Each structure stands twice: as structure tokens, then as C-alpha cells.
């Protein structure tokens, strides 16, 4: 079954006025197959979680900057801290950009 076939099935079922189980019996589709596709399409249609804002700053204060290792540190909302050593900022930015691109699986 394809995504389009499942959507057509749902439309036909709504127009039939039958219950889900009666309609599936009428067209010869297993209830587990129907639930599989219903959950699969629901997951694909659900909104993606928002990303936490990330900012990069340089500290000019020599007292503060001596306490902080050089490089880039990501601070996550849950308190997790990920440090990337000096010279890896470009790699970090590339990874962040790739993580923001949509991951689409072929149908």
C-alpha cells in the first residue's frame, strides 16, 4: 500500500459511513495493516520539535576567558555542555548546518 492508497482508503471509509472494523472487513484489509499506515502517516505529519537557540560569543574579559577553554562550547537547555576545542569551530558549524537540513526518506 502506498501513502496515496491509504489516504484514498480513509476517504472511502469516511464516505461509507461504516465503522472502521466493518469497512476494513468489507474491503479485505487487515486491521493491523490499517493501524500500521495510520501511525506511520501520523508520525510523518506531526510537527517537528523546535530547536533551542544557539549563540556563539567571544569573551573579551581576560579573567573570564582564562577560565573558559578556547574553542566553542554548546550549552543545551537541559544543562548539558559540549565543548569543541580551538580550531574545530568550522567543523561544528558544518555539523549544525547538516543537522538542520530535512531528512526525507524516499517513498
N, C-alpha and C positions, 0 to 999 in steps of 0.2 A: 504494500500500500504506500502511496506517496502522500505528501503533505496536502496536495490539491484533492486527491481522492478522499482523504479523511475529512477535509472541510466540506466537500460535497455530501459526504455521508451525514455529517452533523446537520447540514441544512435540510436534507431529505427527511431526517429523523424529526426535526422540529416541525416540518410541514405535515408530517404524517399524523401527528397528534398522539402517537403511541408512546408508551413508556420506553425507556432505553432498552430494558431487557427484552420486551416484546418485539421492538423494532429489530434488534440485533438477531433474534431468533428468526424473524421473518426474512431477513436478507442473508442469513447464514454466516454471520461474523461472530467469532468467539468474544465473549465479554472481556477476557484478559487482553486480547489484541486491541480492543477499543480503548481500554484503560491505559495501555502502553502508549498509544498515539496521543491520547488526551493529555497525559502527563508530559510527554515529550514536547508537544506544541506549547503547553502552558509554560514550561521552563524556558523555551526559546522566546516567548512573548513577554516574559516578565522583565521589568525594568532592571537595568544593570545597577549595581550599587555605586554610589558616588565615591569618588576618590578623595582622600583627605588632601588638603592643600599642602604643598611642599615649598619651602622657600630656602634659598641659599643666601647666606650673608657672610660678609667678612668682618672680623672684629679688628678695629684699629688700636684698641686698648692693649698695650703691651702686657699689662698684668693679666688680663683675661686671656689673651691669645697664647701666653706661655702655658696656661693650664689646660688649654684645649689642643689636642694633637692637630698637626696640619693635615689638610685634605678636606673631605666632605663628610658630614655626619647627617644622617636622616633621622629625624625624631618623629616617631609614629604616635598617633593619639592614645594608644594603649600604654605608652611609656617605653616601648622598645626603642633602642638606639642602635643604628647600624652605621659604623664608621668605615669610610673608604679612604685609604692613605693618599698622601700627596701625589699628584700625577695621574690619579685614576678618575678625576672628575669627568673627563670626556667619555670614558667607558661607562660611568654611572649615568650620565645624561643619555647616552645611546640606549642603555638598558631601560631607562624610564620611558623614553620615547617609544620603544618597541612594545613595552607593556601597555601603553595606551592605545595601540592600534587594535582594531577589532579582530577577533579570532573567529573566522567563519568557516564552518565545516561544509564541504560540498554535499549537496543533496543527492 
